Structures are given as structure tokens and as C-alpha cells.
Amino acid sequence: MKHARRKFHYKNLFALMGLPYARLVFHIASFIYLEMLFRIWIFRSLLGIGTLYSVLFAIPAGTLVYILSSVFKERVNRVLSWVVIVIYTLPYAVQVVYYSVFRTFLSLYSVTGASQVLQFWQQILIAIVKSLPILIPMSVPLVFMLVFGMKGFSFFRLPPRLLAISCGGTAVLHFLPVLVMCGTGQGVYTPYDLYFRTPAPELSMQKLGMLTSMRLDLKRLVFGFPSESDDGEPPLKDSTAQNEPEESEPPVVPVDVPIYKPNIIDIDFDRLTDNEKDKTLLKMHQYFSQVEPTMENKYTGMFKDCNLVFITAESYSHYAIDKDLTPTLYKLANEGFRFHNFYNPAWGVSTSDGEYVACTGLIPKSGVWSFFRSAENWLPFTMGNQLSSLGYSTRAWHNHTYSYYKRDVSHPNMGYIYKGVGNGLEIKKSWPESDLEMIDVTTPEYINNEKFHVYYMTVSGHLNYSFTGNYIAAKNRELVESLPYSEACKAYLACNIELDRALELLITRLEEAGVADKTVIAMSADHYPYGLSLKDIGELAGHKIETNFELYKSSFILWKKGMEPVDIHKPCSSLDIIPTLSNLFGLKFDSRLLMGRDILSDSPPLVIFSNRSWITDKARYNAPKGRVENLIDTDLPEDYVKSINKMINNKFLYSSYILDNDYYRHVLPPED
């Protein structure tokens, strides 16, 4: 006997939608739907604890939206219901587009700089087009409400008693996932830790969901940005240090072996601690007094009294180095210090945070523009401030809008006379602007000074990597046309040819002035070339790229004419540049007060990534997955991973404390 097939008519849909609480179910379902789409698109998986918390927090969020759109008359509630869907759908769409360009997430604080980002409206439009496969499905709740909901849903006004019960129910529903957090562990990088203590946006998005992460960001923006978690027990020793010998007597040192001193400044932390009333500053004094300093070494003072050209190169990567295509980059990368395991982690505010790390040796604070925030602070360890105090001429340039990321405020504070396009740097107007032209017009300003240090932030390597809309790529197109790569890869290499020619001209000018043999060139990138897709980067690499560690592998050029090449296999990163340069130039600095380490010292390596992953000489830790990879033949020391995680949390914490409290001014006040 055949059963009669029932047809579902749209009138049945309207009948269901007309039920008193159908709109409540719709809003909850919409939040869950958007969270799941976001997770699939960004993280490529629904597996993991983050899916659970995304659902649990979506329920009270949907309930709250239902309540807010049920307190007025039906006509107002009807319009308000549609408006709130626009409001809560938009952040998902914005984060998707932002992530497609920068491979990181947008903080609410960065929205204040939206006018600057809009300068790249063409790249934004391209990102929107590329993101349409997810943006269109994300619009489904909005379209559904507009087409069906405005007529089908009930928009009655909740009675006061029912409104009070609903609000109480929302509070209970919100408390439920918090209760689950409390019962499933409160250790480092757990959902509990990310919710209450540690502002780590990448981990938070993955383990708590987009909605909750943005809510926490808003809370911190309104009520202040709390620093990372801290157990109040600063480590007495560096957790990666080797075990110290138990002998009470010092070892006998042969007379021909040099004795190296720690790179510290005489700071009386005991006196500071005794006289300090501020609890945060007291904790900082206690912490930094116990940090293990790096030691002087055989390279200390190797570049003493040399000139310094320090460059942060836009989207530069080791993939741009080629003996024939970029011969100057090849020369500099192979005839100086050769860092075989150098990483350039991406941070939250893209280029600005990348500069901040390389120029200060500090970790950026999540949710703010750290470089801009540092403009009121005393920064004694930037190369500009260190070398200007020794009589160097110190200047800085950026070949794009001078005020972009508010560099006109931050860069003079680093000790430079600063110029960009619009306040003294006269170059051809194009997009992007030419690094070659910047070098050409600026070298006469310093090349004949007795001692000089200059800093450049380049822009020729900027996305979008195509031969239409990118002046530099089009300019050098013929030189890459025959390469066996996609158009994006060719355009990227064409952009870096401009950087190569700029460096070639720089060396020529140094040679002509007779100072090439006493001028150091140091160069790293602001971030990896995220304007290329992972497929494109894999094409340049010749294999599929691992995205948690390998994606951020890069190049650090450190070169002086005539030096013997030195191979460095130690893992290191852009955070280590300032202590490394400071030691090489024989400067008086305090390594305890920096988050990076002198690469050339005997201190164990530590590479820190923005998502709290790390690399040492013993292991690699993938924080999002909680996965440890042992790099040594023996078992890792007991609690090794836990101790490194604690140390890294402290570095994030105290780096933000330095920024928030102008700490260097307290312990190393500038001379009048």
C-alpha cells in the first residue's frame, strides 16, 4: 500500500512562523548558523571545543535579540527585528573579508582607523568578491526575515512579567557555558582562560567563537584592556635555560678564554621595590629583577661605531631571493649572517605591529595600535634613541602616506627625524610607491654624515599582486614574464625586484661615499606575503605550506661589506632583532627588559607566535591544537611545555605592562 505523499506548502511555513516563540527560535538558529558558517570558512572544521561554545553562547544571544525586539509596539518590533539581524550579521561578514586579506582578525579598536584602510578600497573590493561564496550564505537569515519574516512572524509586545522572566532566563542561559568552562579546566589557553584572563584573539575565535570574541573585545574597549593572565609568581629563572651545575665552587676558567658579562644596566630593583606603592609597577620590578639576561659573546661590539641602515620591508620573504632575479638580495642574504631558521610572525595590526616588534623588541598588545600607543612612552632601546645618544644622525622614511598608522607620531618618538609622502618625501605618486625612488632621493640627506643611522619602511612589496592596479608589478613585468608561476607569484616577485634595485642603489651610494665597509644593513619584513594565497605561496616554495609554523618562516638580512659569512641555525624571530643589533653595536642595554633575545648569545632559542604557539631547541608547540612536537632524541623535561607556556604568557603580560605604564621611564628615565 502506497502512502500518500504530503506536500509542504508555504502556508504551513507561515503557520509555524506565526507561533508565539518562532521568532525566538529563528534568532537562536541564525546565530548558530552564522557561527558554523564562520568556523567552516575560517577554520575548515566543526570539530573542536569551539563549536560547543559557539552553540552555547548563541542561545542567550538569540534570546537577548528576541527580547530587545519585543519590548515595543508591533510595528516598531517588526522594523527592529530586521535591523538587529543586519547588526549581528555584519561583524561576521566584516571579519571574513578582513581575514581574507590580512589572515588575522579585526579588533574593534582598529575600526577607528577605518579611514586609512579605505585607501585600499580596490583590495577590499577584490576581497569581497573572493569571499562571496561565504558572504552569500551568510545573508540567508537577513533575506529570510525580509522576504518571509516581516509577514510571517509574530511581533507582539512581551508583557512586563514575561519580559522579566525572559531576562532571567537569558542570564541563566548565559551562565551555562561559563559553568561548563569552570568544570572543564582553567589551565593555560583553555576556554576559561581565554574568556576571563588571556586576550588572545586567534585562540579565542577558535575556542569561543566569533560572537563571544567580539563581545569580549567590546567589553575591553569600553572598560579597558586587561593584560594577560598572571599567577603572581614571576619565574626565578628562564624556563628554557639549561640546568645549572650543582657545584658550589665556580668552575676554573682558562686564562685565554674571555669572560663575558651579562647585557644589563645597573638598575637598583631592590630600591625600586622597597619604594614602590603601585601594585603593577611593584610586580614589574619583581619580575624583571629575576629575568635571566643574555650574555655578551664573541660578536659583542663587532659593528661598534658602524653606520646602520635598518629596513622593514613590506611583505618581504625568502621566496623573493634569487641569484639571477634579485642579485642584491641574494648577495646580502649570503654574504653576511645567514639565519637559516628565522621567523616573522604575523600580529594583529599587520604592518604596524610587525614594525613595532622589529623596532622595539616588545610584543604588541592585543586590541590596540601598540606603536601609536607607545608614542607617549620613553623607548630607550630603539636603535634611533640608542644611536642618537652617541652622536649619530638619525632619520626615518616611509614611501607612502606619512601619517598612515600614525607613524608621524610614533616614529619621531623612536629618535628619528621622520618623513613620508606628504611631509617632506617627494617621490612619484603611484600605487604602490617606489622603494628605488625613495632611496634615490633620501641618500643625499645622510650619506656624507660622519656617523648615521637611517630607518626605512618600504611599500613596493605591497599587495595586490597583479599587473593591473599595481604600478610596481607592471613596471617590472617583463623581468618575470617567462617565469613558470601564476600571475600573482610573478607580480609578487616583480614587486620585490624594485626592493632589490633600491638596495643595489643604496650600496652603490655607500661605495661612492667610501663608507660601504663601515655600514651595516639590517632588513626584515613586517609580515609574510599574505597578499598571496596559500596555494601561491606553496607554488613559490615548491610544496604545500604548513600554516602554523612554516608559513611565517622568513629572511633576516644582516650584512656588512667584507665580513666573513656566519651560518646561524638557531631558531629566531623579528622579536630578537633589537637585542641582537644592540649587542653587535656594543651598546649598553638591558636584555632583561626586552622580550626578544640576542640571537648570537648562548641563550636558548625561543620563537613566539601571536596565537601562543612557540618553537625552542627542544620542541614545537601548536597552541590552537594543543599539540607538542618533540625535536630532541630524549623525552622532554617534566613540565617543560607548561613552563614554556607560563614564560610566554609572562612575556605577553609584561610587554603590555611596559606599554601601558611607560615602564622604561620609571627604571631608566631619560636624561634631560
VOGU-3710 file (C-alpha; in Angstrom, 3 decimals, decimal comma):
1> mkharrkfhy> 0,000/0,000/0,000  1,402/3,329/-1,010  1,340/6,129/1,488  0,108/9,466/0,232  2,994/11,901/-0,100  2,437/15,054/1,910  3,420/18,317/0,316  4,787/21,118/2,451  3,118/24,337/1,378  4,446/27,790/2,161
11> knlfalmglp> 1,225/28,380/4,097  2,375/25,694/6,518  5,586/27,640/6,946  3,687/30,798/7,801  1,598/28,814/10,253  4,744/27,673/12,062  6,242/31,133/11,927  3,125/32,561/13,469  3,658/30,582/16,650  4,385/32,873/19,623
21> yarlvfhias> 8,060/31,984/20,031  9,008/31,084/16,451  10,958/34,331/16,162  12,950/33,371/19,268  13,914/30,079/17,647  14,775/31,917/14,437  17,251/34,294/16,117  18,923/31,485/18,044  19,155/29,382/14,889  20,551/32,376/12,960
31> fiylemlfri> 23,378/32,874/15,437  24,233/29,166/15,396  24,077/29,139/11,600  26,403/32,151/11,276  28,852/30,712/13,817  29,002/27,381/11,987  29,495/29,050/8,594  32,259/31,209/10,051  34,025/28,212/11,585  33,834/26,165/8,411
41> wifrsllgig> 35,152/29,020/6,266  37,956/30,195/8,572  38,994/27,038/10,414  37,815/24,455/7,853  36,284/22,261/10,542  33,445/21,979/13,034  35,435/19,640/15,230  36,716/21,019/18,497  35,534/22,599/21,717  34,912/25,904/19,948
51> tlysvlfaip> 31,837/24,519/18,201  30,263/23,649/21,551  30,826/27,120/22,997  29,692/28,780/19,777  26,347/26,992/20,135  26,039/27,534/23,883  26,712/31,277/23,647  24,458/31,608/20,581  21,412/30,581/22,617  21,437/33,504/25,109
61> agtlvyilss> 22,500/35,870/22,307  19,485/34,898/20,199  17,249/35,136/23,253  18,537/38,628/24,042  17,899/39,797/20,476  14,375/38,395/20,693  13,763/40,296/23,937  15,163/43,580/22,560  12,844/43,339/19,568  9,807/42,527/21,713
71> vfkervnrvl> 9,596/45,484/24,103  7,845/47,969/21,797  4,704/48,080/19,720  4,378/45,530/16,918  5,287/47,971/14,129  8,486/49,051/15,908  9,371/45,465/16,814  8,949/44,453/13,183  11,456/47,035/11,931  13,782/46,499/14,874
81> swvviviytl> 13,920/42,736/14,228  15,221/43,316/10,721  17,698/45,985/11,884  19,228/43,775/14,571  19,788/40,984/12,040  21,780/43,439/9,935  23,728/44,465/13,034  24,657/40,945/14,107  25,308/39,626/10,581  27,656/42,459/9,624
91> pyavqvvyys> 30,514/41,562/12,046  30,679/38,033/10,637  30,915/39,382/7,098  33,492/42,035/8,023  35,697/39,512/9,821  35,557/37,149/6,837  36,622/39,887/4,411  39,306/41,232/6,750  40,693/37,746/7,335  40,804/37,048/3,600
101> vfrtflslys> 43,197/40,000/3,203  45,256/40,043/6,408  44,941/36,426/7,655  44,148/37,754/11,106  41,082/39,196/12,833  39,885/42,783/13,090  39,802/44,320/16,552  37,180/46,925/17,357  39,949/49,383/18,208  41,245/49,099/14,643
111> vtgasqvlqf> 37,858/50,216/13,339  38,875/53,705/14,465  41,467/53,602/11,676  38,963/52,547/9,017  39,540/55,758/7,032  43,143/54,698/6,461  42,168/51,173/5,456  39,724/52,598/2,906  42,721/53,892/0,967  42,948/50,297/-0,225
121> wqqiliaivk> 39,336/50,121/-1,389  40,323/48,224/-4,520  41,893/45,440/-2,465  38,813/45,418/-0,222  36,516/45,025/-3,237  38,635/42,160/-4,520  38,479/40,525/-1,075  34,680/40,907/-1,021  34,399/39,247/-4,426  36,654/36,388/-3,336
131> slpilipmsv> 34,570/35,956/-0,189  31,196/35,836/-1,962  30,954/32,030/-1,620  30,564/32,534/2,127  29,064/36,044/2,233  26,028/34,958/0,195  25,102/32,084/2,548  25,669/34,418/5,492  22,938/36,678/4,153  20,302/33,913/4,331
141> plvfmlvfgm> 18,862/34,909/7,767  18,673/38,524/6,642  16,919/37,645/3,379  14,608/35,178/5,128  13,471/37,828/7,595  12,939/40,355/4,813  11,029/38,006/2,495  9,103/35,819/4,943  9,607/37,026/8,474  8,140/40,511/8,219
151> kgfsffrlpp> 4,735/38,987/7,448  5,028/35,548/8,961  6,491/36,143/12,420  4,569/37,368/15,394  5,931/40,665/16,731  3,771/41,007/19,823  4,969/43,044/22,761  6,107/40,963/25,728  4,113/41,658/28,906  6,234/43,017/31,781
161> rllaiscggt> 6,069/39,777/33,755  7,070/37,659/30,749  9,785/40,174/29,889  11,280/39,824/33,371  11,150/36,024/33,153  12,825/36,144/29,717  15,627/38,355/31,000  16,219/35,999/33,891  16,213/33,045/31,536  18,774/34,772/29,321
171> avlhflpvlv> 21,068/35,288/32,301  20,766/31,601/33,196  21,436/30,560/29,600  24,498/32,808/29,527  25,771/31,353/32,782  25,502/27,788/31,450  28,577/27,868/29,123  30,507/29,726/31,833  29,623/26,905/34,234  30,819/24,376/31,654
181> mcgtgqgvyt> 34,113/26,288/31,395  34,621/26,158/35,137  34,099/22,425/35,144  36,383/21,561/32,224  39,669/23,056/33,387  41,119/26,509/33,921  44,634/25,948/32,641  46,532/27,968/30,075  44,683/28,604/26,794  41,568/26,781/27,945
191> pydlyfrtpa> 38,220/28,425/27,098  38,053/29,589/30,733  41,482/31,200/30,492  40,638/32,912/27,180  37,290/34,109/28,496  38,405/35,528/31,829  42,151/36,158/31,659  44,099/35,958/28,425  43,148/38,189/25,468  44,439/36,049/22,591
201> pelsmqklgm> 42,159/36,826/19,602  43,197/33,941/17,344  42,740/31,320/20,035  39,578/32,999/21,299  37,966/32,955/17,845  38,751/29,271/17,558  37,817/28,147/21,071  34,980/30,548/21,983  33,535/31,602/18,636  33,299/34,880/16,752
211> ltsmrldlkr> 30,332/36,263/18,691  31,909/35,782/22,119  35,322/37,007/20,972  33,846/40,235/19,608  31,792/40,714/22,774  34,916/40,361/24,907  36,732/42,791/22,608  33,905/45,318/23,029  33,986/44,888/26,789  37,740/45,556/26,844
221> lvfgfpsesd> 37,364/48,544/24,542  34,745/50,130/26,814  36,115/49,165/30,236  39,804/48,929/29,430  42,044/46,217/28,097  43,126/43,830/30,841  46,520/42,257/30,384  47,207/38,568/30,117  46,735/36,148/32,950  49,327/36,178/35,660
231> dgepplkdst> 49,651/33,894/38,640  51,657/36,444/40,579  54,762/34,289/40,673  57,445/35,634/38,346  59,840/32,888/37,258  63,154/32,989/39,072  64,964/31,571/36,080  64,383/31,396/32,370  62,431/28,203/31,856  64,350/27,255/28,733
241> aqnepeesep> 67,747/27,578/30,353  69,953/24,580/30,770  70,192/23,008/34,214  72,845/24,722/36,265  75,689/22,700/37,812  75,238/21,824/41,459  78,838/22,569/42,448  79,179/25,312/44,998  82,605/26,346/43,722  82,855/28,257/40,433
251> pvvpvdvpiy> 84,436/26,353/37,545  88,044/27,082/36,640  88,247/29,237/33,506  91,432/29,083/31,352  93,209/32,433/31,139  92,855/32,615/27,362  89,057/32,190/27,469  87,217/35,530/27,506  84,825/36,180/30,361  81,527/37,546/29,150
261> kpniididfd> 79,299/39,779/31,226  75,506/39,894/31,176  73,950/42,567/28,986  72,302/44,553/31,760  72,191/48,102/33,060  72,732/48,773/36,748  69,129/49,119/37,908  68,537/49,016/41,653  65,423/46,850/41,628  65,617/46,335/45,389
271> rltdnekdkt> 65,349/50,077/45,979  62,580/50,404/43,412  60,665/47,548/45,022  61,015/48,965/48,533  59,754/52,402/47,483  57,001/51,340/45,067  53,353/51,782/46,056  51,749/50,994/42,700  50,903/47,267/42,667  51,510/46,797/38,937
281> llkmhqyfsq> 54,866/48,560/38,959  55,855/46,593/42,061  55,065/43,360/40,270  57,076/44,538/37,256  60,126/45,373/39,365  59,968/41,937/40,946  59,566/40,202/37,611  62,321/41,952/35,649  64,796/41,668/38,506  64,558/37,898/38,150
291> veptmenkyt> 64,576/37,507/34,370  67,663/35,719/33,079  69,709/38,196/30,966  71,570/37,303/27,792  75,346/37,379/27,903  77,930/39,203/25,874  79,601/36,938/23,343  82,314/36,824/20,698  80,205/39,048/18,452  79,757/41,804/21,049
301> gmfkdcnlvf> 80,876/45,119/19,545  81,548/43,585/16,112  79,782/46,565/14,498  80,820/49,191/17,054  80,874/52,717/15,575  79,491/51,489/12,229  76,650/53,204/10,428  73,310/51,384/10,355  70,658/51,155/7,645  67,677/49,404/9,226
311> itaesyshya> 64,806/48,388/6,937  61,362/46,922/7,467  60,423/45,669/4,010  56,767/45,334/3,094  55,806/41,632/2,691  59,429/40,649/2,046  60,179/36,929/2,174  62,965/34,477/1,442  60,898/33,473/-1,601  61,985/36,766/-3,177
321> idkdltptly> 65,681/35,856/-3,047  67,049/34,640/-6,378  70,606/34,755/-7,692  69,550/35,998/-11,130  66,265/37,788/-10,484  67,220/39,667/-7,295  71,045/39,531/-7,198  71,454/42,175/-4,487  69,089/40,392/-2,121  70,974/37,191/-2,880
331> klanegfrfh> 74,298/38,887/-2,155  73,193/40,379/1,158  71,470/37,186/2,303  74,508/35,014/1,586  77,494/37,217/2,404  76,556/38,278/5,917  74,922/36,487/8,822  72,872/33,652/7,315  69,873/32,926/9,520  68,503/29,581/8,396
341> nfynpawgvs> 65,603/29,411/10,869  64,296/32,960/11,077  60,563/33,546/11,561  58,441/36,623/11,085  55,173/36,002/12,953  52,102/37,966/11,876  50,474/40,090/14,581  47,046/41,636/14,984  47,646/45,045/13,412  49,531/43,726/10,414
351> tsdgeyvact> 52,301/46,077/9,268  52,267/48,371/12,293  52,615/45,522/14,792  55,303/43,947/12,618  57,271/47,204/12,748  56,682/47,515/16,483  58,175/44,086/17,143  61,247/44,663/14,962  61,901/48,193/16,242  61,225/47,756/19,972
361> glipksgvws> 61,845/44,098/20,832  58,424/44,040/22,511  55,277/42,012/21,853  52,299/44,090/20,657  49,320/44,350/22,961  46,159/42,737/21,645  43,321/45,040/20,643  45,261/48,319/20,328  47,707/50,002/17,967  50,781/49,421/20,102
371> ffrsaenwlp> 53,104/51,623/18,046  50,722/54,567/18,274  50,136/53,935/21,980  53,896/53,907/22,548  54,292/57,428/21,159  53,981/58,973/24,635  56,397/56,492/26,175  60,150/56,571/26,630  61,707/53,918/24,371  65,417/53,796/25,232
381> ftmgnqlssl> 66,198/50,613/23,280  65,045/51,598/19,793  68,064/51,944/17,538  67,194/55,579/16,849  67,270/56,553/20,514  70,310/54,426/21,326  72,434/55,708/18,449  71,311/59,337/18,538  72,591/59,494/22,133  76,016/58,557/20,721
391> gystrawhnh> 76,058/61,403/18,233  74,633/59,594/15,201  72,468/61,407/12,692  69,164/59,503/12,851  66,466/59,748/10,159  63,486/57,653/9,038  61,349/57,481/5,895  58,235/55,733/4,628  57,348/55,952/0,945  53,593/56,063/1,487
401> tysyykrdvs> 51,320/58,498/3,336  53,397/59,843/6,229  50,565/59,610/8,766  49,471/56,075/7,897  49,190/54,080/11,147  50,084/57,435/12,784  53,773/56,980/12,065  54,165/60,744/12,240  53,602/60,317/15,988  55,332/57,006/16,735
411> hpnmgyiykg> 58,483/57,272/14,628  59,848/60,597/15,918  59,466/59,083/19,391  61,928/56,365/18,346  64,580/59,035/17,914  64,208/59,882/14,221  63,655/62,904/12,044  60,774/61,323/10,136  59,464/61,978/6,639  56,879/60,268/4,454
421> vgngleikks> 54,781/61,157/1,452  53,040/64,373/2,433  55,554/65,769/4,923  58,831/66,045/3,067  59,402/62,913/0,973  58,933/63,918/-2,664  58,511/60,927/-4,974  56,228/59,995/-7,855  52,612/59,442/-6,846  51,641/55,843/-7,648
431> wpesdlemid> 50,329/52,710/-6,034  52,418/51,329/-4,587  55,213/53,872/-4,465  58,763/53,021/-5,478  61,413/51,891/-2,978  64,032/52,725/-5,600  62,868/56,332/-5,813  62,823/56,622/-2,007  66,458/55,516/-1,777  67,407/57,790/-4,649
441> vttpeyinne> 66,031/60,985/-3,092  66,939/60,269/0,544  70,558/59,063/0,477  71,940/62,594/-0,146  70,440/63,653/3,205  72,759/61,425/5,251  75,396/59,708/3,123  78,099/62,265/3,965  77,388/62,470/7,688  80,221/61,302/9,926
451> kfhvyymtvs> 78,001/58,701/11,639  74,468/57,926/10,558  71,613/55,564/11,258  68,576/55,533/8,977  65,354/53,564/9,103  63,176/52,758/6,091  59,674/51,313/5,970  59,177/50,266/2,346  55,945/49,788/0,404  56,817/48,478/-3,079
461> ghlnysftgn> 56,130/44,899/-2,000  52,515/45,633/-1,056  49,539/43,660/-2,339  47,519/43,365/-4,587  49,756/41,109/-6,670  48,586/41,618/-10,216  49,783/43,545/-13,250  46,696/45,747/-13,276  46,365/48,205/-10,422  49,902/47,636/-9,149
471> yiaaknrelv> 52,342/50,150/-10,622  55,492/48,415/-9,366  54,437/44,970/-10,626  53,584/46,417/-14,044  56,864/48,347/-14,133  58,928/45,156/-13,734  56,610/42,776/-15,567  58,997/41,972/-18,417  61,587/40,661/-15,966  59,249/37,955/-14,625
481> eslpyseack> 57,139/37,184/-17,683  58,967/33,961/-18,532  58,871/32,507/-15,013  56,838/29,292/-14,562  54,475/30,770/-11,979  50,950/32,098/-11,689  50,299/35,779/-12,304  50,097/36,521/-8,568  53,506/34,927/-7,935  55,066/36,748/-10,874
491> aylacnield> 53,623/40,063/-9,703  54,932/39,475/-6,172  58,437/38,800/-7,480  58,192/41,843/-9,754  57,425/43,988/-6,693  60,479/42,637/-4,912  62,681/43,417/-7,900  62,016/47,062/-7,012  63,289/46,420/-3,471  66,333/44,673/-4,923
501> ralellitrl> 67,130/47,645/-7,151  66,684/50,004/-4,224  69,256/48,024/-2,234  71,580/47,951/-5,226  71,413/51,739/-5,467  71,926/52,060/-1,704  75,127/50,011/-1,836  76,321/51,981/-4,865  75,822/55,245/-2,972  77,623/53,832/0,067
511> eeagvadktv> 80,512/52,753/-2,164  80,709/56,166/-3,808  80,802/57,838/-0,386  83,525/55,450/0,769  81,502/54,149/3,734  80,267/50,761/2,478  82,787/48,862/4,578  81,604/50,554/7,776  77,856/50,478/7,169  75,606/47,650/8,346
521> iamsadhypy> 72,401/46,800/6,509  69,747/45,046/8,599  66,442/44,112/6,980  63,408/42,020/7,833  59,764/42,019/6,790  56,725/43,409/8,544  54,861/40,152/7,880  54,745/37,264/5,438  53,215/37,983/1,971  49,599/37,411/2,957
531> glslkdigel> 48,520/39,038/-0,294  49,362/35,692/-1,847  47,060/32,722/-1,337  48,390/29,640/0,413  48,361/27,973/-2,987  50,533/30,769/-4,406  52,996/30,580/-1,516  53,158/26,825/-1,941  53,919/27,401/-5,609  56,910/29,570/-4,725
541> aghkietnfe> 58,025/27,119/-2,035  57,616/24,085/-4,280  55,416/22,257/-1,779  52,270/22,670/0,301  52,869/25,101/3,158  52,351/24,137/6,781  50,319/27,034/8,167  51,117/27,258/11,879  54,921/27,492/11,673  56,331/27,293/8,140
551> lykssfilwk> 54,020/29,997/6,795  55,901/32,534/8,931  59,416/31,435/8,041  61,256/34,358/6,516  64,583/36,105/5,960  66,616/38,431/8,163  69,424/40,188/6,308  72,342/41,353/8,459  75,307/42,365/6,319  78,427/44,494/6,225
561> kgmepvdihk> 80,791/44,615/3,301  83,825/42,389/3,717  82,569/40,370/6,680  83,005/36,603/6,752  79,650/34,824/6,308  78,286/33,295/9,511  75,718/30,476/9,486  73,122/30,602/12,264  70,799/27,602/12,536  69,271/28,639/15,849
571> pcssldiipt> 65,508/29,350/15,654  64,938/33,102/15,965  62,444/35,792/15,023  61,917/39,500/14,441  61,422/39,917/18,198  65,155/39,201/18,567  66,405/41,917/16,223  66,820/44,765/18,725  68,830/42,806/21,350  70,947/41,268/18,558
581> lsnlfglkfd> 71,765/44,637/16,963  72,349/46,238/20,360  74,945/43,619/21,241  76,627/43,749/17,829  76,972/47,536/18,076  78,375/47,226/21,599  75,560/49,314/23,056  74,683/49,498/26,712  71,254/47,893/27,019  69,349/45,735/29,465
591> srllmgrdil> 68,378/42,407/27,923  66,043/41,663/30,833  63,706/44,455/29,728  63,228/43,131/26,175  61,017/40,231/25,122  63,409/39,010/22,429  66,920/37,615/22,865  70,269/38,234/21,272  70,338/35,542/18,594  74,126/35,291/18,792
601> sdspplvifs> 74,197/34,709/22,540  74,195/31,311/24,232  70,631/31,800/25,475  68,293/29,005/24,378  66,139/29,977/21,385  62,502/30,927/21,726  60,257/31,874/18,802  56,846/33,193/19,880  53,814/33,372/17,582  50,760/35,557/18,044
611> nrswitdkar> 48,488/32,551/18,631  50,762/31,484/21,541  52,454/28,709/19,588  56,237/28,507/20,013  59,495/26,912/18,907  62,521/26,162/21,085  65,550/23,969/20,529  63,660/21,112/22,170  60,098/21,259/20,880  57,434/22,957/18,809
621> ynapkgrven> 54,052/23,694/20,359  50,939/24,226/18,239  48,699/26,176/20,619  45,400/26,023/18,651  45,653/22,226/18,535  47,423/21,776/21,860  49,957/19,600/20,063  53,615/19,171/21,067  56,328/18,013/18,667  59,495/16,769/20,342
631> lidtdlpedy> 62,640/17,928/18,479  65,195/16,040/20,565  66,085/12,349/20,839  65,219/12,104/24,530  61,997/12,784/26,389  61,210/16,410/27,156  61,899/17,528/30,729  58,959/17,165/33,080  56,503/20,083/32,828  58,599/21,559/30,006
641> vksinkminn> 55,611/22,617/27,889  53,814/24,025/30,924  56,854/26,088/31,927  57,336/27,492/28,415  53,650/28,383/28,191  53,920/30,187/31,519  57,006/32,059/30,379  55,333/33,125/27,132  52,239/34,278/28,993  54,530/36,379/31,169
651> kflyssyild> 56,190/37,880/28,096  52,814/38,897/26,664  51,746/40,210/30,065  54,828/42,260/30,923  55,220/43,551/27,385  51,725/45,026/27,655  52,592/46,357/31,123  55,609/48,160/29,650  53,337/49,790/27,088  50,537/50,690/29,496
661> ndyyrhvlpp> 52,730/52,016/32,308  55,561/53,713/30,385  57,767/51,420/32,407  61,127/52,353/30,933  60,639/55,907/32,167  60,390/54,568/35,727  63,541/52,444/35,667  65,676/54,249/33,038  64,494/57,862/32,975  65,802/59,856/30,001
671> ed> 68,493/62,411/30,586  67,301/65,988/30,219
//
